[in-house]
Amino acid sequence: MSKNPFNLENKTAIITGGASGIGAATTELFASVGAKVYVSDIDLDACQLRHRNSAFADNISVHHCDVADNNSVNTFVSAVLSEGPVDILFNNAGAGLVGTLPQTSEEDFDRLYNVNVKGVYRLSNALMPHFLERKSGNIVNMASICGVIGVPDRAAYCMSKFAIVGMTKAMALDHARDNIRINCICPGRIATPFMLARINEYPDPEAIRADMDASQPVGRMGEPEEVATVALYLASEASSFVTGACESVDGGWFAG
């Protein structure tokens, strides 16, 4: 282990869903500790705008990728691999959906599954031959508190995130002897731009924000940067003996 186990110098990372929120914060953090980061998003313009003036722009390469489309994923991964080997994959891109089972149409169910579950499958599967050939690799998947406990009005979303937790554990066991580590992160409510925009759609945003803050025992929502630090831990040598883990970043929600 290096003197600074959180150092990612000479490492290359792929991050999906990097235009804002946790993906953007993780891109900046990884780049700040030396990683070459290939960040992608379905909204290329927003991703470029977010990272254009980064202090670490020299370490960041912005790309388009729609994780719900196999051709888009393969094009993105092939472009990155043409530049050199990849060490880290952060499957961060995802979608949300509110509703009970009767309120969830099959079309919405399929859309959510295609992004949240098959998106992780597509990226991981595209890179796995490369990782197996090198006998080295690190995958961090974005799950959720909704992947370890049931949450009301999130039937399909919980399904998708429970699937990520199960996929992470199974993949970790399958590839432990291949020197490929696979872990996931299970955040509680995080104050991402998407979350804050949704809150502002309500008639009384302040009341909704107070309720969401109170849902975590610490009394506030988390910040994207607080999740990014856990992604760095899992992607770095600091977690060299960790695989198949589901790291909670939820202000104590899961503990209760």
N, C-alpha and C positions, 0 to 999 in steps of 0.2 A: 504494500500500500504506500502511496506517495506521502510526502510530508503534509501536504494539504489534500486530503481525500476528496474534497469537493471541487478540485481543479479539473476542468474538462479540456485542457489544452491538448491539441492533436486529436481531438475527438470530433466526429461528425454526427449531427443529430437531425432527424426529420421530425417536424412538429406540424400537426394538422389543426385546422381551426384557429389560426394564429392572428386573425385580424383584430381581435379585441379580447378583453377579459383574461381568463387564465392562460390561454394559448399565447396571447401577446406578452403577458408578464413573464411567462416561462421562456419565450424566445429571447427576451431582453436579458434575463438572468443567465441563461446558458451562454449567450454570446459574451456576457460580461466576464465570465470565468474561462473564456478561451475557446469555446466550442465553435465550430463552423455550423451554422444553423440554416437548414433549408426549410423555411416556413411556408405553409400553404393555407389557402382558404378558398371557399367557393366564390367569395367576393374578392377578386384579385385587386381591384382598385382600392378597396378599403384596407386591404393588407399592405399594399404598397404605401399608402398614406400613413398608416400607423407606424411603419418602421423606417420611413424615408429619412427622417432626421434623427435617427437613433445615434447615440454616442458610440454604438458598437456596430454601425452600419456595414463596416468592412467584413464583419463576421456573419452577416445575414443576407441570405439570398431568397427572394420572394417568388412564389410560384402559385399557379392556379391548380386546385385539385378539388373535385367533387367526390367525396368518399362514397356517395351513393351510386357512382358510375364506375364500372370495372375498367373501362377504357381510359378514363381520366386518371384513375389510380395507377394503372400500369404505365401510362405515359409519364406521369410525375416521377414515379420510382425509377424508371429507366433513365430519365434525364439526370436524376441525382447520381445514380450508380455510374453513369458515364463519366462523372467528375472524379470518382474515387470511392473507396469503401465507406460504409455507413456503420456506426457503432451503436446508435441510440434511435429508437422510434418512440415518440410520444403520441399515442392515439387520443387526441384531445377533442377532435371535432364531434359534435353531437347536436341533437335536437330535443326539444321539450314538448310535452303534451299534457294538458290538464283534462281530467275527466274520470268518471267511474267507467266500469266496463260497458254498461248500457249506453253511456254517452260517447263511446269511442267507436267510430265507424271503422269498418275493415280497411278502407282506404288509408285512414290516418294511422291505424295500427301497422299496416304494411310500410308506410312511409317512415314511421319511427324506427321500426325494426331494420329497415334498409340502411338508415343512417347510423344508428347507435350500435347495432350489433354487426351487421354485415360490413359496415365501414371499417370496424376494427378487424374483422376477418380479412377483408380485402388487403389492407395495408400490411398486416402481419404476414399473410400468405405470400404477398409479393416480395417481401424482404427475407422470409425464412430460408429459402435456398441459399441466399447470400450469407446469412448468419451461420448456417450449417456448414457451408464450405469453409468459412473462416474459423469455425469452432469458437465463435465469440459473438455476442449480441446482447442487447438490453432493450426490453419493451416495457413501457409504462402505459397502462390503459386508464382512461378516465371513466370511473364508475360513479357512484353517488351514495349518499346516505340511503337513498331509495334502492340501493342494491344490497343492503344488509338488513333493513327493516321495512315494513310496509308503511306507506304514507297515504292518508286519505286523498281522494281525487287525483290519483296518479297511477291508475291501474296499469296502463300500457307502458308508461315510463318506468315504473318499478320493474315490470317484466323485463324491459330492455336492459336495465342496469344490473338486475340479478343475473342476467345472462352474461354480462361482462365479468362479473365476479367469478362465475363458474368457469368461463372460458379461460380467465387468467390462471386459476388454480390448476386446471387440467393441462394447459400449455406449459406451466411451470414444471409440473411433474414429468411431462413428456420430454422436456429438453434440459432438465437439470444436469445431466451427464454430458451435454453438448456445450457446456459453458455459456448457455443462453439463459439469462434471468428474465422473468416476466412477473410484474407486480401491478397493482392498481391502486388508485386513490379514490377515496369515498368522501367527497366534501359534503358539508351541510349547506346551508344557504350562504351564498357568496355574493357580495355586492358588485356583480359584473355590470357593464353597461346594459346588457340585455335584461338582467333582473331589474335594474333601476328603471328602465324604460317601461317594463311591464307594471311596476308599482305605480308609475305616473299615469297609467291608463285608468286607475280606479278613481271614483269620486272623491275619496279622502286618502290621498297617498301617504300622508303622515301617519294615519292610523294603521294602514297596512304595513308601513315600514316598521312601526313600533311592534306590531304583532310578529313580524318576521324576526326582528331583533330578539324578541322574547323567546322565540322557539329554540334558541341555543342557550344552554345553561349559563354561559358567560355573559349573556345579555346583549349580544350584538351579532350581526352577520360578519362573516369573514371577508378578507380582502383578497383579490386575485394573487397578489404577491405572496400571501401566506400559503397558498396552495403551490405556487411555483417553487418555493423553497423545499417542499416535500418532493416535488418532481425531481429537483436537483439531487436530493438525497438518494432517491431510488435510481437515478441515472448515473450516479457517480460511484467511485470505489468505496465511499463511506458506507454503502449498503452491500458490500461484496458477499456477505453471508445471508442475504435476504432474497428469497424468491417465493412466489406464490402468496405474497402478503397483500392485505387490503388495508391500506393506511387511512385511518379516519382523520379528517381535518374538519371538524364539525362543532367546535366549541363545547364539546361534552355531550352532544345530543345522543349519540349511540350508547354512552355510558348509562343513561337513564332508562 
